[in-house]
Amino acid sequence: MTLKKILKIFNYFDASLVCNPFSPSTRLRKNDGENMSQYKYLQIIRSLLHLVNHTIPDIAYAIDYI
């Protein structure tokens, strides 16, 4: 599975691109916007973990943080 395919599956294909996907000084806060089911959240995280383990190890820190 590719990152493009994951983004399309979860409707995030039009998300903004950044050079540095995650800064170590970033503080996460509670989402006040649209709710997401726990099942969908887990699907996204599992898909990203698959990429970390098999194709894109440079996103490992960001995925581990969330």
N, CA, C and O atoms as a GROMACS GRO file, in nm:
protein
  264
    1MET      N    1   0.085  -0.117   0.000
    1MET     CA    2   0.000   0.000   0.000
    1MET      C    3   0.090   0.124   0.000
    1MET      O    4   0.190   0.128   0.071
    2THR      N    5   0.054   0.223  -0.079
    2THR     CA    6   0.133   0.345  -0.088
    2THR      C    7   0.068   0.457  -0.007
    2THR      O    8  -0.050   0.449   0.028
    3LEU      N    9   0.145   0.560   0.021
    3LEU     CA   10   0.091   0.674   0.095
    3LEU      C   11  -0.023   0.741   0.018
    3LEU      O   12  -0.123   0.780   0.078
    4LYS      N   13  -0.008   0.753  -0.113
    4LYS     CA   14  -0.115   0.813  -0.194
    4LYS      C   15  -0.246   0.734  -0.180
    4LYS      O   16  -0.353   0.792  -0.168
    5LYS      N   17  -0.235   0.601  -0.182
    5LYS     CA   18  -0.353   0.517  -0.170
    5LYS      C   19  -0.419   0.534  -0.032
    5LYS      O   20  -0.541   0.541  -0.022
    6ILE      N   21  -0.338   0.542   0.073
    6ILE     CA   22  -0.392   0.562   0.208
    6ILE      C   23  -0.463   0.697   0.218
    6ILE      O   24  -0.572   0.706   0.274
    7LEU      N   25  -0.400   0.801   0.162
    7LEU     CA   26  -0.462   0.934   0.166
    7LEU      C   27  -0.594   0.935   0.091
    7LEU      O   28  -0.689   1.000   0.135
    8LYS      N   29  -0.603   0.865  -0.022
    8LYS     CA   30  -0.728   0.858  -0.096
    8LYS      C   31  -0.835   0.780  -0.020
    8LYS      O   32  -0.951   0.821  -0.018
    9ILE      N   33  -0.797   0.668   0.041
    9ILE     CA   34  -0.893   0.585   0.114
    9ILE      C   35  -0.959   0.664   0.226
    9ILE      O   36  -1.080   0.653   0.248
   10PHE      N   37  -0.879   0.744   0.298
   10PHE     CA   38  -0.931   0.815   0.414
   10PHE      C   39  -0.966   0.961   0.384
   10PHE      O   40  -0.983   1.041   0.476
   11ASN      N   41  -0.977   0.996   0.256
   11ASN     CA   42  -1.018   1.129   0.211
   11ASN      C   43  -0.928   1.241   0.262
   11ASN      O   44  -0.976   1.347   0.299
   12TYR      N   45  -0.797   1.218   0.263
   12TYR     CA   46  -0.700   1.320   0.301
   12TYR      C   47  -0.605   1.351   0.185
   12TYR      O   48  -0.497   1.406   0.207
   13PHE      N   49  -0.644   1.317   0.063
   13PHE     CA   50  -0.556   1.335  -0.051
   13PHE      C   51  -0.526   1.482  -0.079
   13PHE      O   52  -0.421   1.514  -0.133
   14ASP      N   53  -0.618   1.571  -0.043
   14ASP     CA   54  -0.598   1.714  -0.067
   14ASP      C   55  -0.534   1.786   0.052
   14ASP      O   56  -0.534   1.908   0.058
   15ALA      N   57  -0.478   1.710   0.147
   15ALA     CA   58  -0.413   1.770   0.264
   15ALA      C   59  -0.290   1.850   0.221
   15ALA      O   60  -0.229   1.821   0.119
   16SER      N   61  -0.256   1.950   0.300
   16SER     CA   62  -0.140   2.035   0.270
   16SER      C   63  -0.010   1.958   0.291
   16SER      O   64   0.003   1.879   0.385
   17LEU      N   65   0.084   1.981   0.203
   17LEU     CA   66   0.217   1.920   0.214
   17LEU      C   67   0.308   2.009   0.298
   17LEU      O   68   0.297   2.132   0.294
   18VAL      N   69   0.396   1.948   0.373
   18VAL     CA   70   0.496   2.021   0.451
   18VAL      C   71   0.632   1.956   0.432
   18VAL      O   72   0.641   1.836   0.403
   19CYS      N   73   0.737   2.034   0.448
   19CYS     CA   74   0.874   1.979   0.436
   19CYS      C   75   0.910   1.894   0.556
   19CYS      O   76   0.970   1.787   0.542
   20ASN      N   77   0.873   1.940   0.675
   20ASN     CA   78   0.901   1.868   0.798
   20ASN      C   79   0.767   1.824   0.856
   20ASN      O   80   0.694   1.907   0.911
   21PRO      N   81   0.732   1.696   0.845
   21PRO     CA   82   0.597   1.653   0.883
   21PRO      C   83   0.563   1.668   1.030
   21PRO      O   84   0.445   1.672   1.066
   22PHE      N   85   0.664   1.678   1.118
   22PHE     CA   86   0.634   1.686   1.260
   22PHE      C   87   0.753   1.743   1.336
   22PHE      O   88   0.864   1.693   1.324
   23SER      N   89   0.728   1.847   1.412
   23SER     CA   90   0.832   1.909   1.493
   23SER      C   91   0.829   1.849   1.633
   23SER      O   92   0.721   1.834   1.690
   24PRO      N   93   0.945   1.813   1.690
   24PRO     CA   94   0.947   1.756   1.825
   24PRO      C   95   0.890   1.849   1.932
   24PRO      O   96   0.852   1.803   2.040
   25SER      N   97   0.885   1.979   1.905
   25SER     CA   98   0.831   2.073   2.004
   25SER      C   99   0.680   2.090   1.994
   25SER      O  100   0.621   2.164   2.073
   26THR      N  101   0.616   2.024   1.900
   26THR     CA  102   0.472   2.034   1.881
   26THR      C  103   0.398   1.972   1.999
   26THR      O  104   0.432   1.863   2.045
   27ARG      N  105   0.296   2.043   2.046
   27ARG     CA  106   0.209   1.991   2.152
   27ARG      C  107   0.074   1.958   2.091
   27ARG      O  108   0.011   2.043   2.028
   28LEU      N  109   0.030   1.836   2.110
   28LEU     CA  110  -0.102   1.796   2.059
   28LEU      C  111  -0.209   1.845   2.155
   28LEU      O  112  -0.188   1.848   2.276
   29ARG      N  113  -0.324   1.882   2.100
   29ARG     CA  114  -0.436   1.923   2.184
   29ARG      C  115  -0.561   1.851   2.139
   29ARG      O  116  -0.566   1.794   2.030
   30LYS      N  117  -0.660   1.855   2.224
   30LYS     CA  118  -0.786   1.786   2.195
   30LYS      C  119  -0.849   1.844   2.068
   30LYS      O  120  -0.847   1.965   2.046
   31ASN      N  121  -0.904   1.756   1.986
   31ASN     CA  122  -0.969   1.796   1.862
   31ASN      C  123  -1.105   1.857   1.895
   31ASN      O  124  -1.191   1.791   1.952
   32ASP      N  125  -1.124   1.984   1.858
   32ASP     CA  126  -1.252   2.051   1.879
   32ASP      C  127  -1.336   2.052   1.751
   32ASP      O  128  -1.446   2.105   1.749
   33GLY      N  129  -1.283   1.993   1.647
   33GLY     CA  130  -1.351   1.993   1.518
   33GLY      C  131  -1.435   1.868   1.498
   33GLY      O  132  -1.503   1.822   1.589
   34GLU      N  133  -1.429   1.816   1.378
   34GLU     CA  134  -1.507   1.699   1.339
   34GLU      C  135  -1.465   1.575   1.417
   34GLU      O  136  -1.346   1.547   1.430
   35ASN      N  137  -1.562   1.501   1.467
   35ASN     CA  138  -1.534   1.377   1.539
   35ASN      C  139  -1.499   1.266   1.442
   35ASN      O  140  -1.546   1.263   1.328
   36MET      N  141  -1.416   1.174   1.488
   36MET     CA  142  -1.378   1.059   1.409
   36MET      C  143  -1.400   0.935   1.494
   36MET      O  144  -1.368   0.935   1.613
   37SER      N  145  -1.453   0.831   1.436
   37SER     CA  146  -1.473   0.709   1.512
   37SER      C  147  -1.339   0.648   1.551
   37SER      O  148  -1.240   0.663   1.480
   38GLN      N  149  -1.337   0.580   1.664
   38GLN     CA  150  -1.215   0.516   1.711
   38GLN      C  151  -1.168   0.412   1.610
   38GLN      O  152  -1.048   0.395   1.589
   39TYR      N  153  -1.263   0.342   1.547
   39TYR     CA  154  -1.228   0.240   1.448
   39TYR      C  155  -1.155   0.302   1.329
   39TYR      O  156  -1.053   0.249   1.284
   40LYS      N  157  -1.207   0.414   1.277
   40LYS     CA  158  -1.143   0.479   1.163
   40LYS      C  159  -1.004   0.530   1.203
   40LYS      O  160  -0.909   0.518   1.126
   41TYR      N  161  -0.992   0.588   1.323
   41TYR     CA  162  -0.862   0.636   1.371
   41TYR      C  163  -0.762   0.521   1.375
   41TYR      O  164  -0.648   0.536   1.332
   42LEU      N  165  -0.804   0.406   1.427
   42LEU     CA  166  -0.716   0.291   1.434
   42LEU      C  167  -0.677   0.241   1.295
   42LEU      O  168  -0.563   0.199   1.273
   43GLN      N  169  -0.770   0.245   1.201
   43GLN     CA  170  -0.738   0.205   1.064
   43GLN      C  171  -0.630   0.295   1.004
   43GLN      O  172  -0.537   0.247   0.938
   44ILE      N  173  -0.643   0.426   1.027
   44ILE     CA  174  -0.544   0.520   0.974
   44ILE      C  175  -0.408   0.493   1.037
   44ILE      O  176  -0.307   0.485   0.967
   45ILE      N  177  -0.404   0.479   1.170
   45ILE     CA  178  -0.277   0.456   1.239
   45ILE      C  179  -0.213   0.324   1.193
   45ILE      O  180  -0.093   0.319   1.169
   46ARG      N  181  -0.293   0.219   1.180
   46ARG     CA  182  -0.239   0.090   1.133
   46ARG      C  183  -0.182   0.101   0.992
   46ARG      O  184  -0.077   0.044   0.963
   47SER      N  185  -0.251   0.174   0.906
   47SER     CA  186  -0.202   0.191   0.769
   47SER      C  187  -0.069   0.267   0.769
   47SER      O  188   0.023   0.233   0.695
   48LEU      N  189  -0.061   0.371   0.851
   48LEU     CA  190   0.063   0.448   0.859
   48LEU      C  191   0.176   0.366   0.920
   48LEU      O  192   0.291   0.377   0.877
   49LEU      N  193   0.145   0.285   1.020
   49LEU     CA  194   0.247   0.198   1.080
   49LEU      C  195   0.300   0.098   0.977
   49LEU      O  196   0.419   0.066   0.976
   50HIS      N  197   0.212   0.050   0.891
   50HIS     CA  198   0.256  -0.040   0.784
   50HIS      C  199   0.359   0.030   0.695
   50HIS      O  200   0.461  -0.028   0.658
   51LEU      N  201   0.331   0.157   0.661
   51LEU     CA  202   0.426   0.232   0.579
   51LEU      C  203   0.559   0.250   0.651
   51LEU      O  204   0.665   0.236   0.591
   52VAL      N  205   0.552   0.281   0.780
   52VAL     CA  206   0.675   0.300   0.858
   52VAL      C  207   0.759   0.174   0.857
   52VAL      O  208   0.880   0.180   0.837
   53ASN      N  209   0.695   0.059   0.877
   53ASN     CA  210   0.769  -0.067   0.886
   53ASN      C  211   0.818  -0.120   0.752
   53ASN      O  212   0.917  -0.194   0.747
   54HIS      N  213   0.752  -0.082   0.643
   54HIS     CA  214   0.785  -0.145   0.515
   54HIS      C  215   0.837  -0.049   0.407
   54HIS      O  216   0.907  -0.092   0.315
   55THR      N  217   0.804   0.080   0.416
   55THR     CA  218   0.843   0.166   0.304
   55THR      C  219   0.898   0.302   0.343
   55THR      O  220   0.996   0.346   0.283
   56ILE      N  221   0.839   0.371   0.440
   56ILE     CA  222   0.877   0.509   0.469
   56ILE      C  223   0.916   0.525   0.616
   56ILE      O  224   0.836   0.574   0.695
   57PRO      N  225   1.038   0.486   0.653
   57PRO     CA  226   1.077   0.493   0.794
   57PRO      C  227   1.094   0.635   0.847
   57PRO      O  228   1.097   0.654   0.969
   58ASP      N  229   1.106   0.737   0.761
   58ASP     CA  230   1.127   0.873   0.809
   58ASP      C  231   1.004   0.935   0.875
   58ASP      O  232   1.016   1.041   0.935
   59ILE      N  233   0.886   0.873   0.866
   59ILE     CA  234   0.768   0.925   0.934
   59ILE      C  235   0.744   0.854   1.067
   59ILE      O  236   0.643   0.878   1.132
   60ALA      N  237   0.837   0.769   1.108
   60ALA     CA  238   0.820   0.688   1.229
   60ALA      C  239   0.801   0.774   1.354
   60ALA      O  240   0.715   0.743   1.437
   61TYR      N  241   0.878   0.880   1.370
   61TYR     CA  242   0.868   0.963   1.490
   61TYR      C  243   0.729   1.022   1.503
   61TYR      O  244   0.670   1.018   1.611
   62ALA      N  245   0.675   1.077   1.396
   62ALA     CA  246   0.542   1.140   1.402
   62ALA      C  247   0.434   1.036   1.434
   62ALA      O  248   0.344   1.064   1.514
   63ILE      N  249   0.442   0.920   1.374
   63ILE     CA  250   0.342   0.816   1.398
   63ILE      C  251   0.352   0.766   1.540
   63ILE      O  252   0.249   0.742   1.604
   64ASP      N  253   0.472   0.749   1.590
   64ASP     CA  254   0.490   0.704   1.728
   64ASP      C  255   0.435   0.804   1.827
   64ASP      O  256   0.381   0.766   1.931
   65TYR      N  257   0.447   0.933   1.796
   65TYR     CA  258   0.401   1.039   1.886
   65TYR      C  259   0.249   1.039   1.900
   65TYR      O  260   0.196   1.062   2.009
   66ILE      N  261   0.178   1.013   1.790
   66ILE     CA  262   0.032   1.015   1.797
   66ILE      C  263  -0.020   0.880   1.840
   66ILE      O  264  -0.141   0.862   1.852
   0.00000   0.00000   0.00000
